[in-house]
Amino acid sequence: MAETVSLATTARTLRTHLAALTSAPSTAALVDTVSLLHAEKAALEARLAPLRAGAVKPVNEQEREMVDKEVRKWKKIEGGRRKITREVWNTIKDFCEGKDEVERLKEDWGIEW
């Protein structure tokens, strides 16, 4: 009886160990993964090489001001559109009978917030 219990315990331990070994990735899979990572690293290093060498042309003050002006312009446009959207939805909410109806309208119209 004691020997049966001991063998059952050993069998359970061996099954657990086998399950751990079979769930681990195979050596071939690990080699493939490592080679893909080396290729990705090489591609990233190639993209970074010009930046590290200082081959990037600095942006002059005139270009920076022009870009900043465009950013301010589009932020103002975006703010106006956001305000209009908020006003339209507030008007829609006033005529809806509950939050469920507003959510249904958003879903029907394909609006994701």
matplotlib code that plots the C-alpha trace (Angstrom):
import matplotlib.pyplot as plt

x = [0.0, 2.7, 4.6, 1.5, 1.2, 4.8, 4.6, 1.5, 3.2, 6.2, 4.0, 2.2, 5.5, 6.8, 3.5, 3.9, 7.5, 6.6, 3.8, 6.3, 8.7, 6.1, 4.7, 8.2, 9.0, 11.2, 14.8, 14.0, 11.3, 13.7, 16.4, 13.8, 12.7, 16.3, 17.1, 14.0, 15.0, 18.6, 17.2, 14.9, 17.7, 19.9, 17.1, 16.7, 20.4, 20.5, 17.7, 19.5, 23.0, 22.3, 20.8, 23.8, 26.2, 24.7, 23.5, 20.2, 19.7, 18.7, 15.4, 16.1, 14.1, 12.0, 10.8, 10.1, 8.0, 6.1, 5.3, 4.3, 2.0, 0.3, 0.0, -1.7, -4.0, -5.1, -5.5, -7.9, -9.9, -10.0, -11.2, -14.0, -15.1, -15.0, -17.2, -19.7, -19.8, -20.5, -23.3, -24.9, -24.8, -26.2, -29.1, -29.6, -29.5, -32.2, -34.6, -33.7, -35.7, -32.7, -29.1, -30.0, -31.5, -28.4, -26.2, -28.4, -28.1, -24.3, -24.3, -26.6, -24.6, -21.3, -19.9, -17.2, -16.0]
y = [0.0, 2.4, 1.5, 2.3, 5.7, 6.4, 5.3, 7.4, 10.5, 9.9, 9.5, 12.8, 14.6, 13.2, 14.2, 17.8, 17.9, 16.6, 19.2, 21.9, 20.7, 20.3, 23.8, 25.4, 26.6, 24.3, 25.1, 25.6, 28.1, 29.9, 30.0, 31.4, 34.1, 35.1, 35.4, 37.5, 39.8, 40.1, 41.1, 43.7, 45.0, 45.4, 47.3, 49.6, 50.2, 51.0, 53.6, 55.1, 55.3, 58.7, 60.2, 59.1, 60.4, 63.8, 63.8, 65.3, 68.9, 71.1, 73.1, 76.8, 79.4, 80.4, 76.8, 76.3, 79.5, 78.4, 75.0, 76.6, 78.9, 76.0, 74.1, 77.0, 77.5, 73.8, 73.8, 76.8, 75.0, 71.8, 73.8, 75.4, 72.0, 70.5, 73.3, 72.8, 69.1, 69.6, 72.1, 69.7, 66.8, 69.0, 69.9, 66.2, 65.3, 67.9, 66.2, 62.6, 60.9, 59.4, 58.4, 55.0, 56.8, 59.0, 55.9, 54.1, 57.1, 57.1, 53.4, 53.8, 56.6, 54.8, 57.4, 56.1, 58.3]
z = [0.0, 1.0, -2.2, -4.3, -2.7, -3.3, -6.9, -7.4, -6.0, -8.2, -11.3, -10.4, -10.0, -13.3, -15.1, -13.7, -14.9, -18.3, -18.7, -17.8, -20.4, -23.2, -22.6, -22.9, -26.4, -28.5, -29.2, -32.9, -32.0, -29.8, -32.5, -35.0, -32.5, -31.7, -35.4, -36.0, -33.1, -34.5, -37.9, -36.2, -34.2, -37.3, -39.1, -36.2, -35.9, -39.7, -39.1, -36.1, -37.8, -39.6, -36.4, -34.3, -37.0, -36.8, -40.5, -39.5, -40.7, -37.8, -38.2, -38.6, -36.7, -39.7, -40.3, -36.6, -36.5, -39.7, -38.2, -34.8, -36.7, -38.5, -35.2, -33.6, -36.6, -36.6, -32.8, -33.1, -35.8, -33.7, -30.7, -32.8, -34.1, -30.7, -29.4, -32.3, -31.7, -28.0, -28.8, -31.3, -28.8, -26.1, -28.4, -29.3, -25.6, -24.9, -27.3, -26.2, -23.5, -21.7, -21.8, -23.4, -26.4, -26.8, -26.6, -29.2, -31.5, -31.2, -32.0, -34.9, -36.4, -35.8, -33.4, -31.0, -28.1]

ax = plt.figure().add_subplot(projection="3d")
ax.plot(x, y, z, "-o")
ax.set_aspect("equal")
plt.show()
